[in-house]
Amino acid sequence: MSDYKEYRCDCHKLLFRGDLSGESSVEVKCKRCGSVNTYKAS
Ligand SMILES: [Zn+2]
């Protein structure tokens, strides 16, 4: 069992699961509502 986090859009659609580390950041466009969400490692 992984400990990947789930990243969800404000509209609650699941965008992806993953483990952001270091200086990583990702930008994901929601296919449901079209908003662009940016996530950075915390
Ligand atoms: Zn959305």
mmCIF file of the protein (N, C-alpha, C, O) and its ligand, coordinates in Angstrom:
data_MODEL
# 
_entry.id   MODEL 
# 
loop_
_entity.id 
_entity.type 
_entity.pdbx_number_of_molecules 
1 polymer     1 
2 non-polymer 1 
# 
_entity_poly.entity_id                      1 
_entity_poly.type                           'polypeptide(L)' 
_entity_poly.nstd_linkage                   no 
_entity_poly.nstd_monomer                   no 
_entity_poly.pdbx_seq_one_letter_code       MSDYKEYRCDCHKLLFRGDLSGESSVEVKCKRCGSVNTYKAS 
_entity_poly.pdbx_seq_one_letter_code_can   MSDYKEYRCDCHKLLFRGDLSGESSVEVKCKRCGSVNTYKAS 
_entity_poly.pdbx_strand_id                 A 
# 
loop_
_entity_poly_seq.entity_id 
_entity_poly_seq.num 
_entity_poly_seq.mon_id 
_entity_poly_seq.hetero 
1 1  MET n 
1 2  SER n 
1 3  ASP n 
1 4  TYR n 
1 5  LYS n 
1 6  GLU n 
1 7  TYR n 
1 8  ARG n 
1 9  CYS n 
1 10 ASP n 
1 11 CYS n 
1 12 HIS n 
1 13 LYS n 
1 14 LEU n 
1 15 LEU n 
1 16 PHE n 
1 17 ARG n 
1 18 GLY n 
1 19 ASP n 
1 20 LEU n 
1 21 SER n 
1 22 GLY n 
1 23 GLU n 
1 24 SER n 
1 25 SER n 
1 26 VAL n 
1 27 GLU n 
1 28 VAL n 
1 29 LYS n 
1 30 CYS n 
1 31 LYS n 
1 32 ARG n 
1 33 CYS n 
1 34 GLY n 
1 35 SER n 
1 36 VAL n 
1 37 ASN n 
1 38 THR n 
1 39 TYR n 
1 40 LYS n 
1 41 ALA n 
1 42 SER n 
# 
loop_
_struct_asym.id 
_struct_asym.entity_id 
A 1 
B 2 
# 
loop_
_chem_comp.id 
_chem_comp.type 
_chem_comp.mon_nstd_flag 
ALA 'L-peptide linking' y 
ARG 'L-peptide linking' y 
ASN 'L-peptide linking' y 
ASP 'L-peptide linking' y 
CYS 'L-peptide linking' y 
GLU 'L-peptide linking' y 
GLY 'peptide linking'   y 
HIS 'L-peptide linking' y 
LEU 'L-peptide linking' y 
LYS 'L-peptide linking' y 
MET 'L-peptide linking' y 
PHE 'L-peptide linking' y 
SER 'L-peptide linking' y 
THR 'L-peptide linking' y 
TYR 'L-peptide linking' y 
VAL 'L-peptide linking' y 
ZN  non-polymer         . 
# 
_pdbx_entity_nonpoly.entity_id   2 
_pdbx_entity_nonpoly.name        ? 
_pdbx_entity_nonpoly.comp_id     ZN 
# 
_pdbx_nonpoly_scheme.asym_id         B 
_pdbx_nonpoly_scheme.entity_id       2 
_pdbx_nonpoly_scheme.mon_id          ZN 
_pdbx_nonpoly_scheme.ndb_seq_num     1 
_pdbx_nonpoly_scheme.pdb_seq_num     101 
_pdbx_nonpoly_scheme.auth_seq_num    101 
_pdbx_nonpoly_scheme.pdb_mon_id      ZN 
_pdbx_nonpoly_scheme.auth_mon_id     ZN 
_pdbx_nonpoly_scheme.pdb_strand_id   A 
_pdbx_nonpoly_scheme.pdb_ins_code    . 
# 
loop_
_atom_site.group_PDB 
_atom_site.id 
_atom_site.type_symbol 
_atom_site.label_atom_id 
_atom_site.label_alt_id 
_atom_site.label_comp_id 
_atom_site.label_asym_id 
_atom_site.label_entity_id 
_atom_site.label_seq_id 
_atom_site.pdbx_PDB_ins_code 
_atom_site.Cartn_x 
_atom_site.Cartn_y 
_atom_site.Cartn_z 
_atom_site.occupancy 
_atom_site.B_iso_or_equiv 
_atom_site.pdbx_formal_charge 
_atom_site.auth_seq_id 
_atom_site.auth_comp_id 
_atom_site.auth_asym_id 
_atom_site.auth_atom_id 
_atom_site.pdbx_PDB_model_num 
ATOM   1   N  N  . MET A 1 1  ? 0.843   -1.195 0.000   1.00 0.00 ? 1   MET A N  1 
ATOM   2   C  CA . MET A 1 1  ? 0.000   0.000  0.000   1.00 0.00 ? 1   MET A CA 1 
ATOM   3   C  C  . MET A 1 1  ? 0.876   1.241  0.000   1.00 0.00 ? 1   MET A C  1 
ATOM   4   O  O  . MET A 1 1  ? 1.713   1.419  0.885   1.00 0.00 ? 1   MET A O  1 
ATOM   5   N  N  . SER A 1 2  ? 0.686   2.076  -0.967  1.00 0.00 ? 2   SER A N  1 
ATOM   6   C  CA . SER A 1 2  ? 1.467   3.298  -1.027  1.00 0.00 ? 2   SER A CA 1 
ATOM   7   C  C  . SER A 1 2  ? 0.864   4.351  -0.118  1.00 0.00 ? 2   SER A C  1 
ATOM   8   O  O  . SER A 1 2  ? -0.277  4.236  0.329   1.00 0.00 ? 2   SER A O  1 
ATOM   9   N  N  . ASP A 1 3  ? 1.656   5.379  0.145   1.00 0.00 ? 3   ASP A N  1 
ATOM   10  C  CA . ASP A 1 3  ? 1.114   6.490  0.926   1.00 0.00 ? 3   ASP A CA 1 
ATOM   11  C  C  . ASP A 1 3  ? 0.972   7.714  0.022   1.00 0.00 ? 3   ASP A C  1 
ATOM   12  O  O  . ASP A 1 3  ? 1.121   8.852  0.467   1.00 0.00 ? 3   ASP A O  1 
ATOM   13  N  N  . TYR A 1 4  ? 0.691   7.465  -1.216  1.00 0.00 ? 4   TYR A N  1 
ATOM   14  C  CA . TYR A 1 4  ? 0.452   8.577  -2.132  1.00 0.00 ? 4   TYR A CA 1 
ATOM   15  C  C  . TYR A 1 4  ? -0.715  9.424  -1.646  1.00 0.00 ? 4   TYR A C  1 
ATOM   16  O  O  . TYR A 1 4  ? -1.711  8.930  -1.118  1.00 0.00 ? 4   TYR A O  1 
ATOM   17  N  N  . LYS A 1 5  ? -0.543  10.696 -1.848  1.00 0.00 ? 5   LYS A N  1 
ATOM   18  C  CA . LYS A 1 5  ? -1.633  11.601 -1.536  1.00 0.00 ? 5   LYS A CA 1 
ATOM   19  C  C  . LYS A 1 5  ? -2.558  11.724 -2.732  1.00 0.00 ? 5   LYS A C  1 
ATOM   20  O  O  . LYS A 1 5  ? -2.156  11.550 -3.882  1.00 0.00 ? 5   LYS A O  1 
ATOM   21  N  N  . GLU A 1 6  ? -3.793  12.027 -2.429  1.00 0.00 ? 6   GLU A N  1 
ATOM   22  C  CA . GLU A 1 6  ? -4.739  12.296 -3.499  1.00 0.00 ? 6   GLU A CA 1 
ATOM   23  C  C  . GLU A 1 6  ? -4.863  13.801 -3.664  1.00 0.00 ? 6   GLU A C  1 
ATOM   24  O  O  . GLU A 1 6  ? -5.027  14.539 -2.694  1.00 0.00 ? 6   GLU A O  1 
ATOM   25  N  N  . TYR A 1 7  ? -4.781  14.232 -4.896  1.00 0.00 ? 7   TYR A N  1 
ATOM   26  C  CA . TYR A 1 7  ? -4.897  15.660 -5.187  1.00 0.00 ? 7   TYR A CA 1 
ATOM   27  C  C  . TYR A 1 7  ? -6.205  15.897 -5.919  1.00 0.00 ? 7   TYR A C  1 
ATOM   28  O  O  . TYR A 1 7  ? -6.465  15.331 -6.981  1.00 0.00 ? 7   TYR A O  1 
ATOM   29  N  N  . ARG A 1 8  ? -7.007  16.740 -5.323  1.00 0.00 ? 8   ARG A N  1 
ATOM   30  C  CA . ARG A 1 8  ? -8.327  16.978 -5.885  1.00 0.00 ? 8   ARG A CA 1 
ATOM   31  C  C  . ARG A 1 8  ? -8.503  18.441 -6.251  1.00 0.00 ? 8   ARG A C  1 
ATOM   32  O  O  . ARG A 1 8  ? -7.958  19.344 -5.616  1.00 0.00 ? 8   ARG A O  1 
ATOM   33  N  N  . CYS A 1 9  ? -9.273  18.632 -7.283  1.00 0.00 ? 9   CYS A N  1 
ATOM   34  C  CA . CYS A 1 9  ? -9.662  19.970 -7.690  1.00 0.00 ? 9   CYS A CA 1 
ATOM   35  C  C  . CYS A 1 9  ? -10.650 20.554 -6.676  1.00 0.00 ? 9   CYS A C  1 
ATOM   36  O  O  . CYS A 1 9  ? -11.212 19.838 -5.847  1.00 0.00 ? 9   CYS A O  1 
ATOM   37  N  N  . ASP A 1 10 ? -10.840 21.840 -6.764  1.00 0.00 ? 10  ASP A N  1 
ATOM   38  C  CA . ASP A 1 10 ? -11.851 22.476 -5.918  1.00 0.00 ? 10  ASP A CA 1 
ATOM   39  C  C  . ASP A 1 10 ? -13.246 21.898 -6.158  1.00 0.00 ? 10  ASP A C  1 
ATOM   40  O  O  . ASP A 1 10 ? -14.104 21.942 -5.277  1.00 0.00 ? 10  ASP A O  1 
ATOM   41  N  N  . CYS A 1 11 ? -13.459 21.362 -7.342  1.00 0.00 ? 11  CYS A N  1 
ATOM   42  C  CA . CYS A 1 11 ? -14.756 20.753 -7.644  1.00 0.00 ? 11  CYS A CA 1 
ATOM   43  C  C  . CYS A 1 11 ? -14.814 19.301 -7.163  1.00 0.00 ? 11  CYS A C  1 
ATOM   44  O  O  . CYS A 1 11 ? -15.801 18.597 -7.374  1.00 0.00 ? 11  CYS A O  1 
ATOM   45  N  N  . HIS A 1 12 ? -13.737 18.877 -6.518  1.00 0.00 ? 12  HIS A N  1 
ATOM   46  C  CA . HIS A 1 12 ? -13.650 17.558 -5.875  1.00 0.00 ? 12  HIS A CA 1 
ATOM   47  C  C  . HIS A 1 12 ? -13.364 16.417 -6.823  1.00 0.00 ? 12  HIS A C  1 
ATOM   48  O  O  . HIS A 1 12 ? -13.362 15.254 -6.419  1.00 0.00 ? 12  HIS A O  1 
ATOM   49  N  N  . LYS A 1 13 ? -13.122 16.737 -8.079  1.00 0.00 ? 13  LYS A N  1 
ATOM   50  C  CA . LYS A 1 13 ? -12.680 15.662 -8.968  1.00 0.00 ? 13  LYS A CA 1 
ATOM   51  C  C  . LYS A 1 13 ? -11.266 15.260 -8.590  1.00 0.00 ? 13  LYS A C  1 
ATOM   52  O  O  . LYS A 1 13 ? -10.416 16.112 -8.335  1.00 0.00 ? 13  LYS A O  1 
ATOM   53  N  N  . LEU A 1 14 ? -11.020 13.966 -8.555  1.00 0.00 ? 14  LEU A N  1 
ATOM   54  C  CA . LEU A 1 14 ? -9.663  13.490 -8.294  1.00 0.00 ? 14  LEU A CA 1 
ATOM   55  C  C  . LEU A 1 14 ? -8.799  13.737 -9.526  1.00 0.00 ? 14  LEU A C  1 
ATOM   56  O  O  . LEU A 1 14 ? -9.083  13.223 -10.608 1.00 0.00 ? 14  LEU A O  1 
ATOM   57  N  N  . LEU A 1 15 ? -7.739  14.532 -9.351  1.00 0.00 ? 15  LEU A N  1 
ATOM   58  C  CA . LEU A 1 15 ? -6.879  14.863 -10.482 1.00 0.00 ? 15  LEU A CA 1 
ATOM   59  C  C  . LEU A 1 15 ? -5.779  13.833 -10.662 1.00 0.00 ? 15  LEU A C  1 
ATOM   60  O  O  . LEU A 1 15 ? -5.534  13.361 -11.772 1.00 0.00 ? 15  LEU A O  1 
ATOM   61  N  N  . PHE A 1 16 ? -5.123  13.490 -9.578  1.00 0.00 ? 16  PHE A N  1 
ATOM   62  C  CA . PHE A 1 16 ? -4.079  12.463 -9.653  1.00 0.00 ? 16  PHE A CA 1 
ATOM   63  C  C  . PHE A 1 16 ? -3.696  12.040 -8.246  1.00 0.00 ? 16  PHE A C  1 
ATOM   64  O  O  . PHE A 1 16 ? -4.044  12.685 -7.257  1.00 0.00 ? 16  PHE A O  1 
ATOM   65  N  N  . ARG A 1 17 ? -2.982  10.956 -8.194  1.00 0.00 ? 17  ARG A N  1 
ATOM   66  C  CA . ARG A 1 17 ? -2.367  10.537 -6.941  1.00 0.00 ? 17  ARG A CA 1 
ATOM   67  C  C  . ARG A 1 17 ? -0.863  10.601 -7.147  1.00 0.00 ? 17  ARG A C  1 
ATOM   68  O  O  . ARG A 1 17 ? -0.352  10.280 -8.220  1.00 0.00 ? 17  ARG A O  1 
ATOM   69  N  N  . GLY A 1 18 ? -0.172  11.015 -6.115  1.00 0.00 ? 18  GLY A N  1 
ATOM   70  C  CA . GLY A 1 18 ? 1.266   11.081 -6.273  1.00 0.00 ? 18  GLY A CA 1 
ATOM   71  C  C  . GLY A 1 18 ? 1.946   11.492 -4.997  1.00 0.00 ? 18  GLY A C  1 
ATOM   72  O  O  . GLY A 1 18 ? 1.323   11.707 -3.957  1.00 0.00 ? 18  GLY A O  1 
ATOM   73  N  N  . ASP A 1 19 ? 3.239   11.591 -5.120  1.00 0.00 ? 19  ASP A N  1 
ATOM   74  C  CA . ASP A 1 19 ? 4.081   11.950 -3.992  1.00 0.00 ? 19  ASP A CA 1 
ATOM   75  C  C  . ASP A 1 19 ? 5.044   13.022 -4.474  1.00 0.00 ? 19  ASP A C  1 
ATOM   76  O  O  . ASP A 1 19 ? 6.048   12.725 -5.121  1.00 0.00 ? 19  ASP A O  1 
ATOM   77  N  N  . LEU A 1 20 ? 4.732   14.254 -4.159  1.00 0.00 ? 20  LEU A N  1 
ATOM   78  C  CA . LEU A 1 20 ? 5.591   15.354 -4.579  1.00 0.00 ? 20  LEU A CA 1 
ATOM   79  C  C  . LEU A 1 20 ? 6.718   15.520 -3.569  1.00 0.00 ? 20  LEU A C  1 
ATOM   80  O  O  . LEU A 1 20 ? 6.494   15.552 -2.359  1.00 0.00 ? 20  LEU A O  1 
ATOM   81  N  N  . SER A 1 21 ? 7.918   15.622 -4.089  1.00 0.00 ? 21  SER A N  1 
ATOM   82  C  CA . SER A 1 21 ? 9.052   15.780 -3.183  1.00 0.00 ? 21  SER A CA 1 
ATOM   83  C  C  . SER A 1 21 ? 10.050  16.772 -3.766  1.00 0.00 ? 21  SER A C  1 
ATOM   84  O  O  . SER A 1 21 ? 10.005  17.085 -4.956  1.00 0.00 ? 21  SER A O  1 
ATOM   85  N  N  . GLY A 1 22 ? 10.930  17.254 -2.938  1.00 0.00 ? 22  GLY A N  1 
ATOM   86  C  CA . GLY A 1 22 ? 11.941  18.192 -3.394  1.00 0.00 ? 22  GLY A CA 1 
ATOM   87  C  C  . GLY A 1 22 ? 11.324  19.466 -3.907  1.00 0.00 ? 22  GLY A C  1 
ATOM   88  O  O  . GLY A 1 22 ? 10.443  20.050 -3.274  1.00 0.00 ? 22  GLY A O  1 
ATOM   89  N  N  . GLU A 1 23 ? 11.788  19.886 -5.045  1.00 0.00 ? 23  GLU A N  1 
ATOM   90  C  CA . GLU A 1 23 ? 11.306  21.129 -5.637  1.00 0.00 ? 23  GLU A CA 1 
ATOM   91  C  C  . GLU A 1 23 ? 10.215  20.870 -6.662  1.00 0.00 ? 23  GLU A C  1 
ATOM   92  O  O  . GLU A 1 23 ? 9.876   21.753 -7.451  1.00 0.00 ? 23  GLU A O  1 
ATOM   93  N  N  . SER A 1 24 ? 9.683   19.703 -6.654  1.00 0.00 ? 24  SER A N  1 
ATOM   94  C  CA . SER A 1 24 ? 8.700   19.338 -7.669  1.00 0.00 ? 24  SER A CA 1 
ATOM   95  C  C  . SER A 1 24 ? 7.452   20.193 -7.579  1.00 0.00 ? 24  SER A C  1 
ATOM   96  O  O  . SER A 1 24 ? 7.016   20.582 -6.495  1.00 0.00 ? 24  SER A O  1 
ATOM   97  N  N  . SER A 1 25 ? 6.901   20.470 -8.717  1.00 0.00 ? 25  SER A N  1 
ATOM   98  C  CA . SER A 1 25 ? 5.586   21.070 -8.764  1.00 0.00 ? 25  SER A CA 1 
ATOM   99  C  C  . SER A 1 25 ? 4.902   20.589 -10.029 1.00 0.00 ? 25  SER A C  1 
ATOM   100 O  O  . SER A 1 25 ? 5.552   20.289 -11.031 1.00 0.00 ? 25  SER A O  1 
ATOM   101 N  N  . VAL A 1 26 ? 3.622   20.523 -9.969  1.00 0.00 ? 26  VAL A N  1 
ATOM   102 C  CA . VAL A 1 26 ? 2.863   20.074 -11.125 1.00 0.00 ? 26  VAL A CA 1 
ATOM   103 C  C  . VAL A 1 26 ? 1.688   21.007 -11.352 1.00 0.00 ? 26  VAL A C  1 
ATOM   104 O  O  . VAL A 1 26 ? 1.158   21.625 -10.428 1.00 0.00 ? 26  VAL A O  1 
ATOM   105 N  N  . GLU A 1 27 ? 1.309   21.084 -12.592 1.00 0.00 ? 27  GLU A N  1 
ATOM   106 C  CA . GLU A 1 27 ? 0.167   21.886 -12.967 1.00 0.00 ? 27  GLU A CA 1 
ATOM   107 C  C  . GLU A 1 27 ? -0.801  20.960 -13.701 1.00 0.00 ? 27  GLU A C  1 
ATOM   108 O  O  . GLU A 1 27 ? -0.442  20.304 -14.679 1.00 0.00 ? 27  GLU A O  1 
ATOM   109 N  N  . VAL A 1 28 ? -2.006  20.924 -13.216 1.00 0.00 ? 28  VAL A N  1 
ATOM   110 C  CA . VAL A 1 28 ? -2.984  20.000 -13.773 1.00 0.00 ? 28  VAL A CA 1 
ATOM   111 C  C  . VAL A 1 28 ? -4.261  20.741 -14.102 1.00 0.00 ? 28  VAL A C  1 
ATOM   112 O  O  . VAL A 1 28 ? -4.802  21.479 -13.279 1.00 0.00 ? 28  VAL A O  1 
ATOM   113 N  N  . LYS A 1 29 ? -4.726  20.534 -15.299 1.00 0.00 ? 29  LYS A N  1 
ATOM   114 C  CA . LYS A 1 29 ? -5.993  21.153 -15.679 1.00 0.00 ? 29  LYS A CA 1 
ATOM   115 C  C  . LYS A 1 29 ? -7.108  20.151 -15.438 1.00 0.00 ? 29  LYS A C  1 
ATOM   116 O  O  . LYS A 1 29 ? -7.066  19.013 -15.905 1.00 0.00 ? 29  LYS A O  1 
ATOM   117 N  N  . CYS A 1 30 ? -8.090  20.600 -14.708 1.00 0.00 ? 30  CYS A N  1 
ATOM   118 C  CA . CYS A 1 30 ? -9.213  19.731 -14.396 1.00 0.00 ? 30  CYS A CA 1 
ATOM   119 C  C  . CYS A 1 30 ? -10.055 19.514 -15.647 1.00 0.00 ? 30  CYS A C  1 
ATOM   120 O  O  . CYS A 1 30 ? -10.413 20.459 -16.351 1.00 0.00 ? 30  CYS A O  1 
ATOM   121 N  N  . LYS A 1 31 ? -10.360 18.256 -15.902 1.00 0.00 ? 31  LYS A N  1 
ATOM   122 C  CA . LYS A 1 31 ? -11.152 17.956 -17.097 1.00 0.00 ? 31  LYS A CA 1 
ATOM   123 C  C  . LYS A 1 31 ? -12.628 18.217 -16.876 1.00 0.00 ? 31  LYS A C  1 
ATOM   124 O  O  . LYS A 1 31 ? -13.405 18.315 -17.826 1.00 0.00 ? 31  LYS A O  1 
ATOM   125 N  N  . ARG A 1 32 ? -13.002 18.328 -15.620 1.00 0.00 ? 32  ARG A N  1 
ATOM   126 C  CA . ARG A 1 32 ? -14.419 18.558 -15.347 1.00 0.00 ? 32  ARG A CA 1 
ATOM   127 C  C  . ARG A 1 32 ? -14.765 20.043 -15.440 1.00 0.00 ? 32  ARG A C  1 
ATOM   128 O  O  . ARG A 1 32 ? -15.647 20.445 -16.198 1.00 0.00 ? 32  ARG A O  1 
ATOM   129 N  N  . CYS A 1 33 ? -14.041 20.860 -14.642 1.00 0.00 ? 33  CYS A N  1 
ATOM   130 C  CA . CYS A 1 33 ? -14.436 22.265 -14.554 1.00 0.00 ? 33  CYS A CA 1 
ATOM   131 C  C  . CYS A 1 33 ? -13.476 23.188 -15.312 1.00 0.00 ? 33  CYS A C  1 
ATOM   132 O  O  . CYS A 1 33 ? -13.759 24.373 -15.486 1.00 0.00 ? 33  CYS A O  1 
ATOM   133 N  N  . GLY A 1 34 ? -12.348 22.645 -15.759 1.00 0.00 ? 34  GLY A N  1 
ATOM   134 C  CA . GLY A 1 34 ? -11.444 23.435 -16.583 1.00 0.00 ? 34  GLY A CA 1 
ATOM   135 C  C  . GLY A 1 34 ? -10.477 24.320 -15.836 1.00 0.00 ? 34  GLY A C  1 
ATOM   136 O  O  . GLY A 1 34 ? -9.674  25.011 -16.464 1.00 0.00 ? 34  GLY A O  1 
ATOM   137 N  N  . SER A 1 35 ? -10.526 24.323 -14.519 1.00 0.00 ? 35  SER A N  1 
ATOM   138 C  CA . SER A 1 35 ? -9.600  25.170 -13.776 1.00 0.00 ? 35  SER A CA 1 
ATOM   139 C  C  . SER A 1 35 ? -8.223  24.521 -13.712 1.00 0.00 ? 35  SER A C  1 
ATOM   140 O  O  . SER A 1 35 ? -8.091  23.298 -13.735 1.00 0.00 ? 35  SER A O  1 
ATOM   141 N  N  . VAL A 1 36 ? -7.203  25.372 -13.633 1.00 0.00 ? 36  VAL A N  1 
ATOM   142 C  CA . VAL A 1 36 ? -5.833  24.884 -13.574 1.00 0.00 ? 36  VAL A CA 1 
ATOM   143 C  C  . VAL A 1 36 ? -5.375  24.916 -12.119 1.00 0.00 ? 36  VAL A C  1 
ATOM   144 O  O  . VAL A 1 36 ? -5.443  25.947 -11.450 1.00 0.00 ? 36  VAL A O  1 
ATOM   145 N  N  . ASN A 1 37 ? -4.914  23.779 -11.656 1.00 0.00 ? 37  ASN A N  1 
ATOM   146 C  CA . ASN A 1 37 ? -4.481  23.636 -10.271 1.00 0.00 ? 37  ASN A CA 1 
ATOM   147 C  C  . ASN A 1 37 ? -2.983  23.390 -10.229 1.00 0.00 ? 37  ASN A C  1 
ATOM   148 O  O  . ASN A 1 37 ? -2.466  22.553 -10.968 1.00 0.00 ? 37  ASN A O  1 
ATOM   149 N  N  . THR A 1 38 ? -2.298  24.105 -9.381  1.00 0.00 ? 38  THR A N  1 
ATOM   150 C  CA . THR A 1 38 ? -0.867  23.934 -9.228  1.00 0.00 ? 38  THR A CA 1 
ATOM   151 C  C  . THR A 1 38 ? -0.574  23.384 -7.839  1.00 0.00 ? 38  THR A C  1 
ATOM   152 O  O  . THR A 1 38 ? -1.066  23.892 -6.831  1.00 0.00 ? 38  THR A O  1 
ATOM   153 N  N  . TYR A 1 39 ? 0.229   22.347 -7.812  1.00 0.00 ? 39  TYR A N  1 
ATOM   154 C  CA . TYR A 1 39 ? 0.596   21.742 -6.532  1.00 0.00 ? 39  TYR A CA 1 
ATOM   155 C  C  . TYR A 1 39 ? 2.105   21.728 -6.413  1.00 0.00 ? 39  TYR A C  1 
ATOM   156 O  O  . TYR A 1 39 ? 2.824   21.425 -7.365  1.00 0.00 ? 39  TYR A O  1 
ATOM   157 N  N  . LYS A 1 40 ? 2.567   22.062 -5.218  1.00 0.00 ? 40  LYS A N  1 
ATOM   158 C  CA . LYS A 1 40 ? 4.002   22.028 -4.956  1.00 0.00 ? 40  LYS A CA 1 
ATOM   159 C  C  . LYS A 1 40 ? 4.279   21.153 -3.766  1.00 0.00 ? 40  LYS A C  1 
ATOM   160 O  O  . LYS A 1 40 ? 3.431   20.952 -2.897  1.00 0.00 ? 40  LYS A O  1 
ATOM   161 N  N  . ALA A 1 41 ? 5.471   20.644 -3.746  1.00 0.00 ? 41  ALA A N  1 
ATOM   162 C  CA . ALA A 1 41 ? 5.864   19.844 -2.599  1.00 0.00 ? 41  ALA A CA 1 
ATOM   163 C  C  . ALA A 1 41 ? 5.803   20.683 -1.347  1.00 0.00 ? 41  ALA A C  1 
ATOM   164 O  O  . ALA A 1 41 ? 6.184   21.853 -1.352  1.00 0.00 ? 41  ALA A O  1 
ATOM   165 N  N  . SER A 1 42 ? 5.331   20.096 -0.295  1.00 0.00 ? 42  SER A N  1 
ATOM   166 C  CA . SER A 1 42 ? 5.206   20.853 0.948   1.00 0.00 ? 42  SER A CA 1 
ATOM   167 C  C  . SER A 1 42 ? 6.350   20.512 1.891   1.00 0.00 ? 42  SER A C  1 
ATOM   168 O  O  . SER A 1 42 ? 6.421   21.050 2.996   1.00 0.00 ? 42  SER A O  1 
HETATM 169 ZN ZN . ZN  B 2 .  ? -12.411 20.839 -11.241 1.00 0.00 2 101 ZN  A ZN 1 
# 
